[in-house]
Amino acid sequence: MDTDRFSKLPAIIASLVLLPVLLELLAWYIEGEEYDVARAITVISVIVMLALIATVLGRIRARLPVLLVVGLTVTAAGEAVLGFVAAFGPVLWRGGVPGEVHGLITTGVSAFAVVTGVYLLVQYRRGLYLPYLAAGMGPLPTATKRKVIGESEILIRTMPGIGPSVEKALTSCVAMTDQEDLHFVAYYADKRCCFYVDVLDDGDLAHFFHETDQEQRRRIYLQAGNQLSWLTQRLNRQLHRLEGGALIRTVLDVERGAMYLHWIDETRYLIGVTLDQRKVDSADAKMAELVDLIRGHFSLPPINQRKHSPTSHGHLRSVPRSERWPESGS
């Protein structure tokens, strides 16, 4: 399940602030003392507004930095107008803004500017400005099956109701995935993961996992898949003047393995992972071949022009369509 650490924020705000107000109302009722009802209504209204704001921020946090900058710009412009009226109103049209109102508004704008600046500094201090990486990814594939092919037990997780073409793409990904080189493949369409397959539970790969387990690694890969598509789309906007066409392939070659992003078309792409640095080239070749296979399922021409067949072609296994995959959980 996709847990959301921001979803409980409105409840926390309500419990920490609303509970003392309710206790005060109860004490007022029991002791029969006078109580300013208008003040209580005002406090409760402020609490409700804070909870609503927290709910909205929790849902739009992927775009939160941009919204904060826009909000800061708008409030700064409003403060500039207010300052002009306060400074020159008495002289130009014998009117102005009361000092208390001006002071309160200025304090609010200053507080908003400080919060915005601290938030952006924290984001940049993390090393990469990637708000989407911490954002929720929506529903993830949960229907789980396992397929044993040769020496590989392949985990298969899908979204419900995938079409025939996506089923063919799934079959191709299952045939390409094994414990030798290509260890994880995820298929995305319309900004969501439709399915992923992997062999991360294979005993031969256990030495690649130390501080993270297999499920944590899967989630990180899926999050990175969302972020990589976001980054490549923005790179395309900068590189279109080179007249070389759109980006079709991105490789993150790390010290231990690599991650690949291959675009199938404008809305579909694949994420692939190898954990073995020695298999970076062969896994890359398999990803290129896999993309062309999947493009064929959608009646699209090949996009990867390679002079030589991938050396890992021998790992491609046929999966009989008549053979059903046994269920192994949800």
C-alpha positions as CSV (number, residue, x, y, z in Angstrom):
1,M,0.0,0.0,0.0
2,D,1.2,3.5,-0.8
3,T,1.5,5.2,2.6
4,D,1.4,8.9,2.7
5,R,3.2,10.6,5.5
6,F,1.3,13.9,4.9
7,S,-2.2,12.3,5.2
8,K,-2.2,12.4,9.0
9,L,-1.1,16.1,9.2
10,P,-4.7,17.5,9.4
11,A,-5.6,15.1,12.2
12,I,-2.5,16.0,14.1
13,I,-3.3,19.8,13.8
14,A,-6.9,19.2,14.9
15,S,-5.9,17.0,17.9
16,L,-3.2,19.3,19.2
17,V,-5.1,22.5,19.0
18,L,-8.8,21.6,18.9
19,L,-8.7,19.3,22.0
20,P,-7.7,22.1,24.5
21,V,-10.5,24.3,23.1
22,L,-13.0,21.6,23.6
23,L,-11.7,21.0,27.2
24,E,-12.0,24.7,27.9
25,L,-15.6,24.7,26.6
26,L,-16.4,21.7,28.8
27,A,-14.9,23.4,31.9
28,W,-17.0,26.6,31.0
29,Y,-20.2,24.5,30.8
30,I,-19.5,22.6,34.1
31,E,-18.5,25.6,36.2
32,G,-21.1,27.9,34.7
33,E,-18.6,30.7,34.0
34,E,-18.9,33.3,31.3
35,Y,-17.2,32.4,28.1
36,D,-16.6,34.4,24.9
37,V,-18.3,32.2,22.3
38,A,-17.2,34.4,19.5
39,R,-13.6,33.8,20.4
40,A,-14.2,30.0,20.5
41,I,-15.8,30.2,17.1
42,T,-12.8,32.2,15.7
43,V,-10.3,29.7,17.1
44,I,-12.2,26.7,15.8
45,S,-12.5,28.4,12.3
46,V,-8.7,29.0,12.3
47,I,-8.1,25.3,13.2
48,V,-10.4,24.1,10.4
49,M,-8.6,26.4,7.9
50,L,-5.2,25.1,9.0
51,A,-6.4,21.5,8.6
52,L,-7.8,22.2,5.1
53,I,-4.5,23.9,4.1
54,A,-2.5,20.9,5.4
55,T,-4.8,18.6,3.4
56,V,-4.3,20.6,0.2
57,L,-0.5,20.9,0.7
58,G,-0.4,17.1,1.3
59,R,-2.0,16.6,-2.1
60,I,0.0,19.1,-4.1
61,R,3.4,18.9,-2.4
62,A,5.0,17.7,-5.7
63,R,4.3,21.2,-7.0
64,L,4.6,22.9,-3.6
65,P,8.0,24.7,-4.3
66,V,6.5,26.4,-7.5
67,L,3.3,27.3,-5.6
68,L,5.3,28.8,-2.8
69,V,7.4,30.9,-5.1
70,V,4.2,32.1,-6.9
71,G,2.5,32.8,-3.6
72,L,5.5,34.7,-2.3
73,T,5.6,36.8,-5.5
74,V,1.9,37.7,-5.2
75,T,2.1,38.6,-1.5
76,A,5.2,40.6,-2.1
77,A,3.4,42.6,-4.9
78,G,0.5,43.1,-2.5
79,E,2.7,44.3,0.2
80,A,4.4,46.8,-2.1
81,V,0.9,48.2,-3.0
82,L,0.0,48.3,0.7
83,G,3.3,50.1,1.6
84,F,2.7,52.7,-1.1
85,V,-0.8,53.4,0.2
86,A,0.5,53.6,3.7
87,A,3.4,55.9,2.8
88,F,1.8,58.3,0.3
89,G,-2.0,57.9,0.9
90,P,-2.1,60.7,3.6
91,V,-0.3,63.1,1.2
92,L,-1.9,62.2,-2.1
93,W,-5.6,61.6,-1.2
94,R,-5.7,62.2,2.5
95,G,-6.3,58.5,3.3
96,G,-4.2,55.5,4.3
97,V,-4.0,52.2,6.1
98,P,-4.2,52.0,9.9
99,G,-0.8,51.2,11.5
100,E,-2.1,48.1,13.2
101,V,-3.4,46.6,9.9
102,H,-0.3,47.5,8.1
103,G,1.9,45.9,10.8
104,L,-0.2,42.7,10.9
105,I,-0.1,42.3,7.2
106,T,3.6,43.0,7.0
107,T,4.2,40.4,9.8
108,G,2.2,37.8,7.9
109,V,4.1,38.4,4.6
110,S,7.4,38.2,6.4
111,A,6.5,35.0,8.1
112,F,5.4,33.5,4.8
113,A,8.7,34.6,3.2
114,V,10.7,33.0,6.0
115,V,8.9,29.7,5.7
116,T,9.3,29.7,1.9
117,G,13.0,30.4,2.1
118,V,13.6,27.7,4.8
119,Y,11.7,25.1,2.8
120,L,13.6,25.8,-0.4
121,L,17.0,25.9,1.4
122,V,16.2,22.5,2.9
123,Q,15.3,21.1,-0.5
124,Y,18.6,22.4,-2.1
125,R,20.7,21.2,0.8
126,R,19.6,17.6,0.1
127,G,21.8,17.8,-3.0
128,L,19.1,17.5,-5.7
129,Y,16.0,19.5,-6.1
130,L,13.6,16.6,-6.7
131,P,10.2,17.3,-5.2
132,Y,8.5,14.5,-7.2
133,L,10.8,11.9,-5.6
134,A,9.2,12.4,-2.2
135,A,5.7,12.7,-3.6
136,G,3.2,10.0,-3.6
137,M,3.0,7.9,-6.8
138,G,-0.6,7.0,-6.7
139,P,-1.8,3.4,-6.9
140,L,0.9,0.8,-7.5
141,P,0.6,-2.7,-9.0
142,T,-0.5,-5.1,-6.3
143,A,-1.7,-8.3,-8.1
144,T,1.2,-10.6,-7.5
145,K,2.2,-13.7,-9.4
146,R,5.4,-15.7,-9.7
147,K,6.8,-17.5,-12.7
148,V,9.7,-19.9,-12.7
149,I,11.7,-20.0,-15.9
150,G,14.9,-21.9,-15.9
151,E,16.8,-20.9,-12.8
152,S,14.9,-17.7,-12.2
153,E,11.8,-17.2,-10.1
154,I,10.3,-14.0,-11.5
155,L,8.0,-11.8,-9.4
156,I,5.2,-10.2,-11.4
157,R,3.0,-7.4,-10.1
158,T,0.3,-5.8,-12.3
159,M,-2.5,-3.3,-12.2
160,P,-6.0,-4.7,-12.8
161,G,-7.5,-4.5,-16.2
162,I,-4.4,-4.1,-18.4
163,G,-5.2,-4.5,-22.2
164,P,-4.0,-7.1,-24.6
165,S,-1.1,-5.1,-25.9
166,V,0.1,-4.5,-22.3
167,E,-0.2,-8.2,-21.7
168,K,2.1,-8.9,-24.6
169,A,4.5,-6.3,-23.3
170,L,4.4,-8.0,-19.9
171,T,5.2,-11.4,-21.5
172,S,8.2,-9.8,-23.3
173,C,9.5,-8.3,-20.0
174,V,9.1,-11.6,-18.2
175,A,11.1,-13.4,-21.0
176,M,13.9,-10.9,-20.8
177,T,14.3,-10.7,-17.0
178,D,16.6,-13.1,-15.2
179,Q,19.2,-13.3,-12.5
180,E,22.1,-13.0,-14.9
181,D,21.9,-9.3,-15.9
182,L,18.5,-7.6,-16.2
183,H,17.1,-7.8,-12.7
184,F,14.1,-5.4,-12.7
185,V,11.8,-4.0,-15.4
186,A,8.9,-1.6,-14.9
187,Y,6.4,-0.5,-17.5
188,Y,4.8,3.0,-17.3
189,A,1.9,4.4,-19.2
190,D,0.2,7.8,-18.7
191,K,2.4,8.6,-15.7
192,R,1.6,5.4,-13.7
193,C,3.3,2.1,-13.4
194,C,1.1,-0.6,-15.0
195,F,3.3,-3.6,-14.1
196,Y,6.8,-4.5,-13.0
197,V,8.8,-7.8,-13.0
198,D,12.0,-8.6,-11.1
199,V,14.2,-11.4,-9.7
200,L,15.3,-9.4,-6.6
201,D,14.2,-12.3,-4.3
202,D,16.7,-14.7,-6.0
203,G,19.2,-16.1,-3.6
204,D,22.1,-15.4,-5.9
205,L,21.4,-11.7,-5.6
206,A,21.2,-11.6,-1.8
207,H,24.8,-10.1,-1.6
208,F,23.6,-6.9,-3.3
209,F,21.2,-6.1,-0.4
210,H,22.7,-4.6,2.8
211,E,20.9,-1.5,4.2
212,T,17.7,-2.0,2.1
213,D,15.6,-5.0,1.5
214,Q,13.9,-6.1,-1.7
215,E,10.6,-4.3,-1.1
216,Q,12.3,-1.0,-0.2
217,R,14.5,-1.3,-3.4
218,R,11.4,-1.9,-5.5
219,R,9.7,1.2,-4.2
220,I,12.9,3.3,-4.7
221,Y,13.1,2.1,-8.3
222,L,9.4,3.0,-9.0
223,Q,9.9,6.5,-7.4
224,A,13.0,7.0,-9.5
225,G,11.1,6.0,-12.6
226,N,8.6,8.8,-12.0
227,Q,11.4,11.3,-11.4
228,L,13.4,10.3,-14.4
229,S,10.5,10.7,-16.8
230,W,9.9,14.2,-15.3
231,L,13.6,15.1,-15.7
232,T,13.8,13.8,-19.3
233,Q,10.7,15.7,-20.3
234,R,12.3,19.0,-19.1
235,L,15.6,18.1,-20.8
236,N,13.7,17.7,-24.0
237,R,12.5,21.3,-23.8
238,Q,16.1,22.5,-23.6
239,L,17.6,20.1,-26.2
240,H,14.9,20.5,-28.9
241,R,17.0,23.2,-30.6
242,L,19.7,20.7,-31.3
243,E,17.4,19.2,-33.9
244,G,18.3,15.7,-32.8
245,G,14.9,14.6,-31.8
246,A,13.5,13.6,-28.4
247,L,15.4,11.7,-25.8
248,I,14.8,8.0,-26.1
249,R,17.2,6.5,-23.6
250,T,18.8,7.6,-20.3
251,V,21.4,5.5,-18.4
252,L,22.3,6.1,-14.8
253,D,25.6,4.1,-14.5
254,V,26.3,3.9,-10.8
255,E,29.2,2.1,-8.9
256,R,27.1,-1.0,-8.5
257,G,25.0,-1.6,-11.5
258,A,22.9,0.8,-13.5
259,M,19.3,2.1,-14.1
260,Y,17.9,2.6,-17.6
261,L,15.0,4.6,-18.9
262,H,13.8,3.8,-22.4
263,W,10.9,5.7,-24.0
264,I,8.5,3.5,-26.0
265,D,6.5,6.5,-27.3
266,E,5.3,9.9,-26.0
267,T,3.4,8.4,-23.0
268,R,4.9,5.0,-22.4
269,Y,8.4,4.1,-21.1
270,L,10.4,1.3,-19.4
271,I,12.6,1.4,-16.4
272,G,15.3,-1.3,-16.2
273,V,17.8,-2.1,-13.4
274,T,20.9,-4.3,-13.2
275,L,22.6,-4.8,-9.8
276,D,25.8,-6.2,-11.3
277,Q,28.3,-3.6,-12.7
278,R,29.8,-6.3,-14.9
279,K,26.5,-6.7,-16.7
280,V,25.7,-3.0,-17.5
281,D,26.3,-3.4,-21.2
282,S,24.4,-6.6,-21.7
283,A,21.4,-5.3,-19.6
284,D,21.5,-2.2,-21.7
285,A,21.4,-4.2,-24.9
286,K,18.5,-6.3,-23.6
287,M,16.5,-3.1,-22.7
288,A,17.0,-1.8,-26.2
289,E,15.8,-5.0,-27.7
290,L,12.9,-5.1,-25.3
291,V,11.7,-1.7,-26.3
292,D,11.6,-2.6,-29.9
293,L,9.7,-5.8,-29.1
294,I,7.1,-3.8,-27.1
295,R,6.9,-1.1,-29.9
296,G,6.0,-4.0,-32.2
297,H,3.1,-4.9,-29.9
298,F,1.8,-1.4,-30.5
299,S,2.4,-1.5,-34.3
300,L,5.3,0.9,-34.0
301,P,8.6,0.6,-35.9
302,P,11.9,-0.2,-34.1
303,I,13.6,2.8,-32.5
304,N,17.0,1.4,-31.5
305,Q,19.4,1.0,-34.4
306,R,22.2,-1.4,-33.4
307,K,24.8,-2.9,-35.7
308,H,25.2,-6.0,-33.6
309,S,22.8,-8.2,-31.8
310,P,23.1,-8.1,-28.1
311,T,25.4,-10.6,-26.6
312,S,22.8,-11.5,-24.0
313,H,20.3,-12.6,-26.7
314,G,20.6,-16.2,-25.4
315,H,18.7,-15.2,-22.2
316,L,15.6,-14.5,-24.1
317,R,13.1,-17.3,-23.4
318,S,9.8,-17.9,-24.9
319,V,6.8,-17.9,-22.5
320,P,3.9,-20.1,-23.7
321,R,0.8,-17.9,-23.6
322,S,-1.3,-20.9,-22.7
323,E,0.6,-21.5,-19.5
324,R,-1.0,-19.7,-16.5
325,W,1.0,-18.0,-13.8
326,P,0.2,-19.3,-10.3
327,E,-1.1,-16.8,-7.8
328,S,1.2,-16.2,-4.8
329,G,-0.5,-13.5,-2.8
330,S,-1.9,-10.0,-3.3
